[in-house]
Amino acid sequence: MDIRRSERLALLPRSASRSMRAVVYDDCGAPDVLRVAGVPLPEPAAGQVRVRVRAAGVQHMDLAQRGGWFGGGRDDALPFPRRIGSEFAGRIDMAGPGVYGLAVGDDVLGWCERGAYADAVCVPASQCVARPPLLDWAAAAALPDAGQSAHVALACLRLQRGETLLIHGAAGGVGSMAVQLARLAGVRVVGTAREANHAYLHALGAEPVAYGPGLASRVRALAPHGVDAALDAAGSEAALRASLALVAEPARIGSLVRKADAEAAGAQAIRVRRSRTALLELVDLCARGLLHVHLRAVFPMVQAAAAHRLLARGHGCGRVALWMAPEARSAARAP
């Protein structure tokens, strides 16, 4: 029996067990509220596929949900224990009626509303796309939300080839995606980051500048006439102030973080609507080696709290992910 077929058979549903592991929390709070629990194994409804999750992305929205400040109380009515995680990569092991274009055994990545930190997740087939061989499991899991956020943000800023874009938080998960997509579109990028991450930004094709007092002056040293547009993926007051000082049209400033402050200043509050079309475009770029997902660290599922603590510290390069395989119980790796 070939290895690929053996792996697929190992992931097919077993009648002896109708449960799985999932990360849950019984109350909102610090990362230590996260725990691994046994929950029922879901069955796909019409139009859905069940994906045996190999890896899940860890993002700031997860931290907000766990902490109880997501969406201005949007989660208040949800019962506990709550599930968490909204992006994943894995292999389809069951499909409901009415699914076309995907089949059992296909390797996919995609997004869901909640529950990606688990052994399996059921999602509409329209929220999955095929995983290209160039993307390993963890990188594939970390692509959907950061990639689509960057894709939407750049479209909102109406960038043209030859323009200059300032990106705050350029070394982070969303920021690094935005740098690469902007460079592919022929846009010059100036990116803010701490000095330890400047070499990384250089490698992505951006011109790095340090955070802190005098930020606008440092950007003007590179772009004496200011910049054409700015994207805030960092969320500091200083980022918005510097953007307003450097961009002639406030409407060409966008924030993915401090949305109320951005709107009050006449800038754009960027709200991301996830799209399979956008994800297909991103996956195609990855498959051609033009877009890369940098992983800051990958933790086993049982160390979800440690993954949240690392992400909350900020100032790192790239994404954080969780590995779901039962045998992956070692310490985190940082590629």
C-alpha atoms as a printed R data frame, in Angstrom:
    type eleno elety resid chain resno       x      y       z
1   ATOM     1    CA   MET     A     1   0.000  0.000   0.000
2   ATOM     2    CA   ASP     A     2   1.426  3.420  -0.930
3   ATOM     3    CA   ILE     A     3   2.027  5.955   1.851
4   ATOM     4    CA   ARG     A     4  -0.483  8.500   0.535
5   ATOM     5    CA   ARG     A     5  -3.283  5.922   0.488
6   ATOM     6    CA   SER     A     6  -2.282  4.732   3.969
7   ATOM     7    CA   GLU     A     7  -2.453  8.303   5.276
8   ATOM     8    CA   ARG     A     8  -5.903  8.761   3.770
9   ATOM     9    CA   LEU     A     9  -7.231  5.567   5.294
10  ATOM    10    CA   ALA     A    10  -5.877  6.622   8.674
11  ATOM    11    CA   LEU     A    11  -7.999  9.763   8.483
12  ATOM    12    CA   LEU     A    12 -11.279  8.140   7.453
13  ATOM    13    CA   PRO     A    13 -14.041  8.118  10.119
14  ATOM    14    CA   ARG     A    14 -13.971  5.195  12.529
15  ATOM    15    CA   SER     A    15 -17.299  3.795  13.692
16  ATOM    16    CA   ALA     A    16 -15.758  2.943  17.070
17  ATOM    17    CA   SER     A    17 -15.260  6.600  17.958
18  ATOM    18    CA   ARG     A    18 -17.715  9.418  17.402
19  ATOM    19    CA   SER     A    19 -15.740 11.992  19.373
20  ATOM    20    CA   MET     A    20 -12.724 14.177  18.712
21  ATOM    21    CA   ARG     A    21 -10.458 16.673  20.455
22  ATOM    22    CA   ALA     A    22 -11.111 20.405  20.314
23  ATOM    23    CA   VAL     A    23  -9.755 23.477  22.072
24  ATOM    24    CA   VAL     A    24 -12.519 25.112  24.126
25  ATOM    25    CA   TYR     A    25 -12.885 27.704  26.874
26  ATOM    26    CA   ASP     A    26 -15.427 27.786  29.711
27  ATOM    27    CA   ASP     A    27 -15.166 31.517  30.381
28  ATOM    28    CA   CYS     A    28 -13.492 34.509  28.761
29  ATOM    29    CA   GLY     A    29 -10.121 35.485  30.126
30  ATOM    30    CA   ALA     A    30  -6.365 34.988  29.866
31  ATOM    31    CA   PRO     A    31  -4.823 32.329  27.593
32  ATOM    32    CA   ASP     A    32  -4.931 29.719  30.354
33  ATOM    33    CA   VAL     A    33  -8.723 29.438  29.974
34  ATOM    34    CA   LEU     A    34  -8.034 27.375  26.844
35  ATOM    35    CA   ARG     A    35  -8.177 23.604  27.286
36  ATOM    36    CA   VAL     A    36  -8.451 20.504  25.108
37  ATOM    37    CA   ALA     A    37 -11.729 18.627  25.514
38  ATOM    38    CA   GLY     A    38 -13.531 15.708  23.935
39  ATOM    39    CA   VAL     A    39 -16.471 16.829  21.783
40  ATOM    40    CA   PRO     A    40 -18.784 15.054  19.319
41  ATOM    41    CA   LEU     A    41 -17.371 14.428  15.873
42  ATOM    42    CA   PRO     A    42 -19.476 16.576  13.501
43  ATOM    43    CA   GLU     A    43 -21.311 15.264  10.441
44  ATOM    44    CA   PRO     A    44 -21.399 17.371   7.255
45  ATOM    45    CA   ALA     A    45 -24.744 18.787   6.162
46  ATOM    46    CA   ALA     A    46 -25.790 19.346   2.555
47  ATOM    47    CA   GLY     A    47 -23.183 21.385   0.720
48  ATOM    48    CA   GLN     A    48 -20.606 20.826   3.461
49  ATOM    49    CA   VAL     A    49 -17.395 18.845   3.740
50  ATOM    50    CA   ARG     A    50 -15.748 17.508   6.860
51  ATOM    51    CA   VAL     A    51 -12.060 18.292   7.039
52  ATOM    52    CA   ARG     A    52  -9.663 16.382   9.270
53  ATOM    53    CA   VAL     A    53  -7.615 19.338  10.416
54  ATOM    54    CA   ARG     A    54  -3.836 19.068  10.238
55  ATOM    55    CA   ALA     A    55  -3.102 22.684  11.247
56  ATOM    56    CA   ALA     A    56  -4.952 25.854  12.233
57  ATOM    57    CA   GLY     A    57  -3.906 29.490  12.059
58  ATOM    58    CA   VAL     A    58  -3.770 31.570  15.240
59  ATOM    59    CA   GLN     A    59  -4.817 35.186  14.784
60  ATOM    60    CA   HIS     A    60  -5.687 38.294  16.787
61  ATOM    61    CA   MET     A    61  -9.423 37.688  16.348
62  ATOM    62    CA   ASP     A    62  -8.957 34.460  18.312
63  ATOM    63    CA   LEU     A    63  -7.353 36.420  21.147
64  ATOM    64    CA   ALA     A    64 -10.262 38.874  21.130
65  ATOM    65    CA   GLN     A    65 -12.857 36.080  21.234
66  ATOM    66    CA   ARG     A    66 -11.076 34.313  24.073
67  ATOM    67    CA   GLY     A    67 -10.641 37.571  25.989
68  ATOM    68    CA   GLY     A    68 -14.282 38.585  25.610
69  ATOM    69    CA   TRP     A    69 -13.775 41.816  23.683
70  ATOM    70    CA   PHE     A    70 -14.517 40.601  20.164
71  ATOM    71    CA   GLY     A    71 -16.929 42.653  18.082
72  ATOM    72    CA   GLY     A    72 -18.190 44.873  20.895
73  ATOM    73    CA   GLY     A    73 -19.896 42.005  22.706
74  ATOM    74    CA   ARG     A    74 -20.954 40.105  19.572
75  ATOM    75    CA   ASP     A    75 -20.235 36.795  21.311
76  ATOM    76    CA   ASP     A    76 -22.114 37.563  24.542
77  ATOM    77    CA   ALA     A    77 -25.065 35.308  23.712
78  ATOM    78    CA   LEU     A    78 -22.931 32.281  22.825
79  ATOM    79    CA   PRO     A    79 -23.079 29.480  25.399
80  ATOM    80    CA   PHE     A    80 -19.990 28.016  27.069
81  ATOM    81    CA   PRO     A    81 -17.892 26.040  26.459
82  ATOM    82    CA   ARG     A    82 -17.039 27.921  23.278
83  ATOM    83    CA   ARG     A    83 -14.954 26.737  20.346
84  ATOM    84    CA   ILE     A    84 -12.239 28.814  18.706
85  ATOM    85    CA   GLY     A    85 -10.247 29.161  15.483
86  ATOM    86    CA   SER     A    86 -11.333 30.287  12.022
87  ATOM    87    CA   GLU     A    87  -8.724 29.086   9.490
88  ATOM    88    CA   PHE     A    88  -7.388 25.619   8.818
89  ATOM    89    CA   ALA     A    89  -5.731 23.160   6.473
90  ATOM    90    CA   GLY     A    90  -6.462 19.465   6.300
91  ATOM    91    CA   ARG     A    91  -7.899 16.576   4.316
92  ATOM    92    CA   ILE     A    92 -11.549 15.999   3.451
93  ATOM    93    CA   ASP     A    93 -12.801 12.734   4.945
94  ATOM    94    CA   MET     A    94 -16.540 13.110   4.379
95  ATOM    95    CA   ALA     A    95 -18.795 15.132   2.085
96  ATOM    96    CA   GLY     A    96 -22.471 15.935   2.419
97  ATOM    97    CA   PRO     A    97 -24.909 15.787  -0.500
98  ATOM    98    CA   GLY     A    98 -24.634 18.499  -3.120
99  ATOM    99    CA   VAL     A    99 -20.857 18.972  -2.943
100 ATOM   100    CA   TYR     A   100 -19.169 19.454  -6.313
101 ATOM   101    CA   GLY     A   101 -15.542 20.059  -7.214
102 ATOM   102    CA   LEU     A   102 -14.146 18.583  -3.985
103 ATOM   103    CA   ALA     A   103 -13.984 14.958  -2.867
104 ATOM   104    CA   VAL     A   104 -12.957 12.731   0.012
105 ATOM   105    CA   GLY     A   105  -9.162 12.601   0.157
106 ATOM   106    CA   ASP     A   106  -8.603 16.127  -1.185
107 ATOM   107    CA   ASP     A   107  -6.122 18.319   0.679
108 ATOM   108    CA   VAL     A   108  -7.646 21.744   1.299
109 ATOM   109    CA   LEU     A   109  -7.336 24.997   3.207
110 ATOM   110    CA   GLY     A   110 -10.149 27.305   4.155
111 ATOM   111    CA   TRP     A   111 -12.016 29.236   6.793
112 ATOM   112    CA   CYS     A   112 -14.911 28.786   9.207
113 ATOM   113    CA   GLU     A   113 -16.740 30.880  11.793
114 ATOM   114    CA   ARG     A   114 -15.402 28.937  14.793
115 ATOM   115    CA   GLY     A   115 -13.902 25.601  15.687
116 ATOM   116    CA   ALA     A   116 -10.744 25.251  13.605
117 ATOM   117    CA   TYR     A   117  -8.678 24.348  16.696
118 ATOM   118    CA   ALA     A   118  -9.927 20.766  16.496
119 ATOM   119    CA   ASP     A   119  -9.358 17.368  14.950
120 ATOM   120    CA   ALA     A   120 -12.150 18.014  12.442
121 ATOM   121    CA   VAL     A   121 -14.410 20.797  11.232
122 ATOM   122    CA   CYS     A   122 -17.472 20.864   8.963
123 ATOM   123    CA   VAL     A   123 -17.699 23.828   6.595
124 ATOM   124    CA   PRO     A   124 -19.458 24.780   3.362
125 ATOM   125    CA   ALA     A   125 -17.454 23.430   0.444
126 ATOM   126    CA   SER     A   126 -17.411 26.992  -0.929
127 ATOM   127    CA   GLN     A   127 -15.096 27.963   1.950
128 ATOM   128    CA   CYS     A   128 -12.367 25.495   0.924
129 ATOM   129    CA   VAL     A   129  -9.815 25.478  -1.882
130 ATOM   130    CA   ALA     A   130  -7.215 22.902  -2.894
131 ATOM   131    CA   ARG     A   131  -3.886 23.050  -1.055
132 ATOM   132    CA   PRO     A   132  -0.938 23.424  -3.461
133 ATOM   133    CA   PRO     A   133   2.075 21.159  -2.811
134 ATOM   134    CA   LEU     A   134   4.352 24.172  -2.188
135 ATOM   135    CA   LEU     A   135   2.363 25.061   0.948
136 ATOM   136    CA   ASP     A   136   2.977 22.802   3.915
137 ATOM   137    CA   TRP     A   137   0.096 22.225   6.341
138 ATOM   138    CA   ALA     A   138   0.937 24.984   8.817
139 ATOM   139    CA   ALA     A   139   1.639 27.594   6.133
140 ATOM   140    CA   ALA     A   140  -1.594 26.689   4.345
141 ATOM   141    CA   ALA     A   141  -3.573 27.064   7.567
142 ATOM   142    CA   ALA     A   142  -2.066 30.501   8.172
143 ATOM   143    CA   LEU     A   143  -2.928 31.875   4.721
144 ATOM   144    CA   PRO     A   144  -6.726 32.395   4.548
145 ATOM   145    CA   ASP     A   145  -7.373 35.239   6.980
146 ATOM   146    CA   ALA     A   146  -4.098 37.172   6.786
147 ATOM   147    CA   GLY     A   147  -3.974 36.805   3.026
148 ATOM   148    CA   GLN     A   148  -7.566 37.859   2.464
149 ATOM   149    CA   SER     A   149  -7.256 40.787   4.904
150 ATOM   150    CA   ALA     A   150  -4.252 42.099   2.979
151 ATOM   151    CA   HIS     A   151  -5.973 41.472  -0.365
152 ATOM   152    CA   VAL     A   152  -9.097 43.439   0.661
153 ATOM   153    CA   ALA     A   153  -7.086 46.257   2.250
154 ATOM   154    CA   LEU     A   154  -4.992 46.887  -0.846
155 ATOM   155    CA   ALA     A   155  -8.092 46.914  -3.051
156 ATOM   156    CA   CYS     A   156  -9.699 49.517  -0.769
157 ATOM   157    CA   LEU     A   157  -6.657 51.795  -1.113
158 ATOM   158    CA   ARG     A   158  -6.892 51.844  -4.947
159 ATOM   159    CA   LEU     A   159  -3.152 51.438  -5.425
160 ATOM   160    CA   GLN     A   160  -1.539 52.014  -8.800
161 ATOM   161    CA   ARG     A   161   1.781 50.793 -10.148
162 ATOM   162    CA   GLY     A   162   4.580 53.191  -9.193
163 ATOM   163    CA   GLU     A   163   2.832 54.604  -6.110
164 ATOM   164    CA   THR     A   164   4.320 54.490  -2.615
165 ATOM   165    CA   LEU     A   165   2.503 52.701   0.215
166 ATOM   166    CA   LEU     A   166   3.293 52.973   3.931
167 ATOM   167    CA   ILE     A   167   2.448 49.823   5.907
168 ATOM   168    CA   HIS     A   168   2.404 49.949   9.712
169 ATOM   169    CA   GLY     A   169   3.162 46.567  11.272
170 ATOM   170    CA   ALA     A   170   4.719 45.384   8.036
171 ATOM   171    CA   ALA     A   171   6.495 42.363   9.543
172 ATOM   172    CA   GLY     A   172   3.344 40.852  11.062
173 ATOM   173    CA   GLY     A   173   1.072 38.257   9.514
174 ATOM   174    CA   VAL     A   174  -1.211 40.649   7.623
175 ATOM   175    CA   GLY     A   175   1.490 43.256   7.074
176 ATOM   176    CA   SER     A   176   3.906 40.820   5.452
177 ATOM   177    CA   MET     A   177   1.155 39.585   3.128
178 ATOM   178    CA   ALA     A   178   0.342 43.194   2.186
179 ATOM   179    CA   VAL     A   179   4.016 43.943   1.492
180 ATOM   180    CA   GLN     A   180   4.294 41.021  -0.913
181 ATOM   181    CA   LEU     A   181   1.011 41.698  -2.708
182 ATOM   182    CA   ALA     A   182   1.828 45.385  -3.107
183 ATOM   183    CA   ARG     A   183   5.288 44.626  -4.475
184 ATOM   184    CA   LEU     A   184   3.798 42.163  -6.960
185 ATOM   185    CA   ALA     A   185   1.535 45.004  -8.137
186 ATOM   186    CA   GLY     A   186   4.520 47.280  -8.751
187 ATOM   187    CA   VAL     A   187   3.967 49.441  -5.663
188 ATOM   188    CA   ARG     A   188   6.871 50.806  -3.637
189 ATOM   189    CA   VAL     A   189   6.488 49.847   0.045
190 ATOM   190    CA   VAL     A   190   7.821 51.584   3.134
191 ATOM   191    CA   GLY     A   191   7.177 49.394   6.169
192 ATOM   192    CA   THR     A   192   7.341 50.102   9.887
193 ATOM   193    CA   ALA     A   193   8.807 47.476  12.193
194 ATOM   194    CA   ARG     A   194  11.231 47.165  15.055
195 ATOM   195    CA   GLU     A   195  14.857 47.069  13.951
196 ATOM   196    CA   ALA     A   196  15.207 43.336  14.601
197 ATOM   197    CA   ASN     A   197  12.723 42.748  11.760
198 ATOM   198    CA   HIS     A   198  14.257 45.116   9.208
199 ATOM   199    CA   ALA     A   199  16.257 42.413   7.421
200 ATOM   200    CA   TYR     A   200  13.048 40.417   6.995
201 ATOM   201    CA   LEU     A   201  11.302 43.418   5.416
202 ATOM   202    CA   HIS     A   202  14.256 44.000   3.099
203 ATOM   203    CA   ALA     A   203  13.937 40.384   1.962
204 ATOM   204    CA   LEU     A   204  10.261 40.981   1.140
205 ATOM   205    CA   GLY     A   205  11.143 44.027  -0.941
206 ATOM   206    CA   ALA     A   206  10.087 46.753   1.506
207 ATOM   207    CA   GLU     A   207  12.081 49.721   2.784
208 ATOM   208    CA   PRO     A   208  11.963 49.468   6.588
209 ATOM   209    CA   VAL     A   209  11.684 52.293   9.104
210 ATOM   210    CA   ALA     A   210  11.684 52.012  12.895
211 ATOM   211    CA   TYR     A   211   8.717 52.661  15.173
212 ATOM   212    CA   GLY     A   212   8.761 55.456  17.736
213 ATOM   213    CA   PRO     A   213   9.027 59.243  17.949
214 ATOM   214    CA   GLY     A   214   9.993 60.895  14.681
215 ATOM   215    CA   LEU     A   215   8.347 58.214  12.527
216 ATOM   216    CA   ALA     A   216   6.938 60.688   9.998
217 ATOM   217    CA   SER     A   217  10.354 62.327   9.602
218 ATOM   218    CA   ARG     A   218  12.024 58.967   8.995
219 ATOM   219    CA   VAL     A   219   9.465 58.137   6.320
220 ATOM   220    CA   ARG     A   220   9.985 61.546   4.680
221 ATOM   221    CA   ALA     A   221  13.701 60.820   4.507
222 ATOM   222    CA   LEU     A   222  12.759 57.976   2.136
223 ATOM   223    CA   ALA     A   223   9.773 59.701   0.498
224 ATOM   224    CA   PRO     A   224  10.304 63.500   0.687
225 ATOM   225    CA   HIS     A   225   6.873 64.288  -0.770
226 ATOM   226    CA   GLY     A   226   5.040 61.861   1.491
227 ATOM   227    CA   VAL     A   227   3.354 58.627   0.476
228 ATOM   228    CA   ASP     A   228   0.318 57.952  -1.699
229 ATOM   229    CA   ALA     A   229  -1.472 55.634   0.719
230 ATOM   230    CA   ALA     A   230  -1.070 54.025   4.135
231 ATOM   231    CA   LEU     A   231  -2.280 50.792   5.714
232 ATOM   232    CA   ASP     A   232  -2.393 50.328   9.478
233 ATOM   233    CA   ALA     A   233  -1.995 46.693  10.489
234 ATOM   234    CA   ALA     A   234  -0.424 47.622  13.843
235 ATOM   235    CA   GLY     A   235  -3.134 49.589  15.627
236 ATOM   236    CA   SER     A   236  -1.203 52.329  17.415
237 ATOM   237    CA   GLU     A   237  -2.252 55.968  17.735
238 ATOM   238    CA   ALA     A   238   1.171 56.950  16.396
239 ATOM   239    CA   ALA     A   239   0.519 54.981  13.202
240 ATOM   240    CA   LEU     A   240  -2.645 56.940  12.442
241 ATOM   241    CA   ARG     A   241  -1.009 60.287  13.272
242 ATOM   242    CA   ALA     A   242   1.953 59.552  11.005
243 ATOM   243    CA   SER     A   243  -0.337 58.411   8.201
244 ATOM   244    CA   LEU     A   244  -2.379 61.616   8.372
245 ATOM   245    CA   ALA     A   245   0.831 63.656   8.220
246 ATOM   246    CA   LEU     A   246   2.166 61.760   5.205
247 ATOM   247    CA   VAL     A   247  -0.855 61.026   2.992
248 ATOM   248    CA   ALA     A   248  -2.532 63.890   1.125
249 ATOM   249    CA   GLU     A   249  -5.950 62.202   0.924
250 ATOM   250    CA   PRO     A   250  -7.217 60.748   4.248
251 ATOM   251    CA   ALA     A   251  -9.521 58.452   2.255
252 ATOM   252    CA   ARG     A   252  -6.396 56.610   1.067
253 ATOM   253    CA   ILE     A   253  -5.495 55.680   4.626
254 ATOM   254    CA   GLY     A   254  -6.953 52.381   5.793
255 ATOM   255    CA   SER     A   255  -6.970 50.688   9.183
256 ATOM   256    CA   LEU     A   256  -7.642 47.041   9.916
257 ATOM   257    CA   VAL     A   257  -7.374 47.679  13.662
258 ATOM   258    CA   ARG     A   258  -8.377 51.113  15.067
259 ATOM   259    CA   LYS     A   259 -11.479 51.397  12.924
260 ATOM   260    CA   ALA     A   260 -13.435 53.973  14.925
261 ATOM   261    CA   ASP     A   261 -10.410 56.273  15.157
262 ATOM   262    CA   ALA     A   262  -9.769 55.897  11.437
263 ATOM   263    CA   GLU     A   263 -13.324 56.823  10.499
264 ATOM   264    CA   ALA     A   264 -13.292 59.818  12.849
265 ATOM   265    CA   ALA     A   265 -10.198 61.103  11.019
266 ATOM   266    CA   GLY     A   266 -11.751 60.649   7.576
267 ATOM   267    CA   ALA     A   267  -9.765 57.487   6.847
268 ATOM   268    CA   GLN     A   268 -11.134 54.068   5.915
269 ATOM   269    CA   ALA     A   269 -12.111 51.426   8.433
270 ATOM   270    CA   ILE     A   270 -11.379 48.282   6.438
271 ATOM   271    CA   ARG     A   271 -13.834 45.467   7.052
272 ATOM   272    CA   VAL     A   272 -12.874 42.161   5.517
273 ATOM   273    CA   ARG     A   273 -15.428 40.022   3.726
274 ATOM   274    CA   ARG     A   274 -13.863 36.650   3.025
275 ATOM   275    CA   SER     A   275 -14.125 35.352  -0.515
276 ATOM   276    CA   ARG     A   276 -13.284 32.051  -2.174
277 ATOM   277    CA   THR     A   277 -12.289 33.973  -5.308
278 ATOM   278    CA   ALA     A   278  -9.730 35.996  -3.359
279 ATOM   279    CA   LEU     A   279  -8.398 32.878  -1.637
280 ATOM   280    CA   LEU     A   280  -8.005 31.131  -4.993
281 ATOM   281    CA   GLU     A   281  -5.945 34.083  -6.247
282 ATOM   282    CA   LEU     A   282  -3.715 33.925  -3.174
283 ATOM   283    CA   VAL     A   283  -3.262 30.160  -3.461
284 ATOM   284    CA   ASP     A   284  -2.336 30.538  -7.130
285 ATOM   285    CA   LEU     A   285   0.385 33.034  -6.188
286 ATOM   286    CA   CYS     A   286   1.689 30.610  -3.562
287 ATOM   287    CA   ALA     A   287   1.628 27.724  -6.039
288 ATOM   288    CA   ARG     A   288   3.771 29.784  -8.431
289 ATOM   289    CA   GLY     A   289   6.240 30.681  -5.686
290 ATOM   290    CA   LEU     A   290   5.328 34.382  -5.790
291 ATOM   291    CA   LEU     A   291   3.723 34.639  -2.333
292 ATOM   292    CA   HIS     A   292   5.150 33.144   0.843
293 ATOM   293    CA   VAL     A   293   3.687 32.492   4.289
294 ATOM   294    CA   HIS     A   294   6.330 33.004   6.949
295 ATOM   295    CA   LEU     A   295   5.728 31.072  10.160
296 ATOM   296    CA   ARG     A   296   6.953 32.603  13.374
297 ATOM   297    CA   ALA     A   297   6.157 29.482  15.410
298 ATOM   298    CA   VAL     A   298   4.087 26.298  15.269
299 ATOM   299    CA   PHE     A   299   2.695 24.827  18.503
300 ATOM   300    CA   PRO     A   300   0.999 21.485  19.147
301 ATOM   301    CA   MET     A   301  -2.721 21.707  19.849
302 ATOM   302    CA   VAL     A   302  -2.235 21.112  23.572
303 ATOM   303    CA   GLN     A   303  -0.157 24.305  23.760
304 ATOM   304    CA   ALA     A   304  -2.828 26.636  22.374
305 ATOM   305    CA   ALA     A   305  -2.450 28.911  25.412
306 ATOM   306    CA   ALA     A   306   1.277 29.316  24.718
307 ATOM   307    CA   ALA     A   307   0.498 30.177  21.087
308 ATOM   308    CA   HIS     A   308  -1.899 32.903  22.252
309 ATOM   309    CA   ARG     A   309   0.663 34.318  24.667
310 ATOM   310    CA   LEU     A   310   3.293 34.518  21.936
311 ATOM   311    CA   LEU     A   311   0.958 36.258  19.495
312 ATOM   312    CA   ALA     A   312  -0.159 38.737  22.162
313 ATOM   313    CA   ARG     A   313   3.448 39.830  22.732
314 ATOM   314    CA   GLY     A   314   3.586 41.186  19.181
315 ATOM   315    CA   HIS     A   315   6.663 42.434  17.320
316 ATOM   316    CA   GLY     A   316   7.308 39.099  15.609
317 ATOM   317    CA   CYS     A   317   7.724 38.170  11.949
318 ATOM   318    CA   GLY     A   318   4.894 36.305  10.282
319 ATOM   319    CA   ARG     A   319   2.222 33.951  11.593
320 ATOM   320    CA   VAL     A   320   1.610 31.574  14.483
321 ATOM   321    CA   ALA     A   321  -0.078 28.208  13.895
322 ATOM   322    CA   LEU     A   322  -1.255 25.106  15.758
323 ATOM   323    CA   TRP     A   323  -0.474 21.544  14.699
324 ATOM   324    CA   MET     A   324  -3.350 19.138  15.340
325 ATOM   325    CA   ALA     A   325  -1.764 15.724  14.804
326 ATOM   326    CA   PRO     A   326  -2.074 13.680  18.036
327 ATOM   327    CA   GLU     A   327   1.605 12.748  17.933
328 ATOM   328    CA   ALA     A   328   2.697 16.425  17.811
329 ATOM   329    CA   ARG     A   329   3.150 17.056  21.522
330 ATOM   330    CA   SER     A   330   6.670 18.417  21.515
331 ATOM   331    CA   ALA     A   331   7.698 22.007  22.121
332 ATOM   332    CA   ALA     A   332   6.883 24.680  19.583
333 ATOM   333    CA   ARG     A   333   9.121 25.081  16.607
334 ATOM   334    CA   ALA     A   334  10.008 28.450  15.142
335 ATOM   335    CA   PRO     A   335  11.014 28.098  11.487
